[in-house]
Amino acid sequence: MALNPATAPRAVAADDPAVAALHALIMKVLDDDQAVDVVSIPLRGKTSIADHMVIASGKSTRQVASMATKIQQLIKTELKRESRVEGLPTADWVLIDAQDVIVHLFRPEVRTFYNLEKMWAFDGPSGSTSERRAPPKVAAAETTDD
């Protein structure tokens, strides 16, 4: 039985410096731009779509859009790689496909609704190898005029 190249695992060394540099750049931008509740889920060996999935929140659509734009620009200028971005006009949920690292940037309410960490079986510190920052500080209760 022949393997389908589209679904076959990618032949990437576990310590590929290009992937490590891409992941580090993304994590640094998110840290510098004060992203909230950043989670990095290692995907190598679980799926062939990427080596890492990074999930983070911004406090507003403006912050989400700004982080996404900065990540895309730095990937291009510093790493000489292309990335694809979806969702930038509304910036409720922006997806950056940088090939080896997939980044999901959310407004907090949208992130809670989709709960990607649960979908990818992220259980937190007990039994997970994912990196996670401390949870965001909770401000006074917000109300909406729905």
Secondary structure, 3 states (H helix, E strand, C coil): CCCCCCCCCCCCCCCCHHHHHHHHHHHHHHHHCCCEEEEEEECCCCCCCCCEEEEEECCCHHHHHHHHHHHHHHHHHHHCCCCEEECCCCCCEEEEECCCEEEEEECHHHHHHHCHHHHCCCCCCCCCCCEECCCCCCCCCCCCCC
